[in-house]
Amino acid sequence: MTVAAADFRRAMSRVPAPVTVATTVDRDGRPWGFTSSSFGSLSLSPPLVLVCLDHGASTHRAFTTTGHFLVNVLADGQSEIARRFATSGIDRFGAGDTEAAEFGLPGIPEAVVRVACSMYRIVDAGDHSILIGRAEATHVADRSPLVYVDRGFVLPGR
Ligand SMILES: Cc1cc2nc3c(=O)[nH]c(=O)nc-3n(C[C@H](O)[C@H](O)[C@H](O)COP(=O)(O)O)c2cc1C
């Protein structure tokens, strides 16, 4: 038995998820980033997190050949950043609102949480690659996180 794609999408769209922007820099020094709601905690010992990336994404090569990546968990008021890092064919860094953070990777100021990772393993599953990162450093700010549910951005408790 296999669920229809539309039913699967509808069910998963009702599951609240974090809104993050994962970033990295390639060997030529070019920054890459994409909006991801598939971020999650995987293991405590060692401290592992995961992000899932579509095989067809323009960022796939950069993220599957890098040694490090940074996950920025977006906050209240940052839905425009989430939309920009999900938009194809634009310069996502053109607004100049990122700054060098852990490992020199593009960080989003005012993010609720940053998790700086070394690449631990990449597992291909279906049409995505699971990027498993070992958390090397974390940064936490006292702000409210954005949540993605029903294909929209909401704030917890509102
Ligand atoms: C809220 C939200 C969450 C997303 N989460 C993911 C994700 O977890 N993994 C992924 O591969 N793409 C995700 N996307 C889509 C990417 O941000 C991006 O649009 C997609 O990779 C196409 O970009 P490309 O032009 O780089 O190919 C998400 C988009 C939005 C708006």
The ligand as a MOL file (V3000), in Angstrom:
LIG
                    3D

  0  0  0     0  0            999 V3000
M  V30 BEGIN CTAB
M  V30 COUNTS 31 33 0 0 0
M  V30 BEGIN ATOM
M  V30 1 C 9.4400 26.6380 4.5540 0
M  V30 2 C 10.2730 25.8990 3.5340 0
M  V30 3 C 10.9650 24.7620 3.9130 0
M  V30 4 C 11.7700 24.0630 3.0020 0
M  V30 5 N 12.4420 22.9670 3.4260 0
M  V30 6 C 13.2350 22.2990 2.5540 0
M  V30 7 C 13.9840 21.1770 2.9900 0
M  V30 8 O 13.9380 20.7740 4.1530 0
M  V30 9 N 14.7750 20.5500 2.0750 0
M  V30 10 C 14.8650 20.9600 0.7700 0
M  V30 11 O 15.5920 20.3470 -0.0120 0
M  V30 12 N 14.1660 22.0390 0.3370 0
M  V30 13 C 13.3760 22.7250 1.1960 0
M  V30 14 N 12.6930 23.8260 0.7780 0
M  V30 15 C 12.8960 24.2890 -0.6040 0
M  V30 16 C 14.2610 25.0220 -0.7420 0
M  V30 17 O 14.3340 26.1040 0.1650 0
M  V30 18 C 14.4580 25.5820 -2.1620 0
M  V30 19 O 13.3830 26.3390 -2.5510 0
M  V30 20 C 14.6470 24.4440 -3.1370 0
M  V30 21 O 15.8240 23.7450 -2.7950 0
M  V30 22 C 14.7920 24.9230 -4.6020 0
M  V30 23 O 15.8760 25.7530 -4.6830 0
M  V30 24 P 16.9620 25.7420 -5.8480 0
M  V30 25 O 16.5880 26.9100 -6.6970 0
M  V30 26 O 18.2370 25.9740 -5.0840 0
M  V30 27 O 16.9580 24.4570 -6.5730 0
M  V30 28 C 11.8730 24.5240 1.6680 0
M  V30 29 C 11.1860 25.6960 1.2810 0
M  V30 30 C 10.3890 26.3680 2.1990 0
M  V30 31 C 9.6720 27.6190 1.7760 0
M  V30 END ATOM
M  V30 BEGIN BOND
M  V30 1 1 1 2
M  V30 2 1 2 3
M  V30 3 2 2 30
M  V30 4 2 3 4
M  V30 5 1 4 5
M  V30 6 1 4 28
M  V30 7 2 5 6
M  V30 8 1 6 7
M  V30 9 1 6 13
M  V30 10 2 7 8
M  V30 11 1 7 9
M  V30 12 1 9 10
M  V30 13 2 10 11
M  V30 14 1 10 12
M  V30 15 2 12 13
M  V30 16 1 13 14
M  V30 17 1 14 15
M  V30 18 1 14 28
M  V30 19 1 15 16
M  V30 20 1 16 17
M  V30 21 1 16 18
M  V30 22 1 18 19
M  V30 23 1 18 20
M  V30 24 1 20 21
M  V30 25 1 20 22
M  V30 26 1 22 23
M  V30 27 1 23 24
M  V30 28 2 24 25
M  V30 29 1 24 26
M  V30 30 1 24 27
M  V30 31 2 28 29
M  V30 32 1 29 30
M  V30 33 1 30 31
M  V30 END BOND
M  V30 END CTAB
M  END
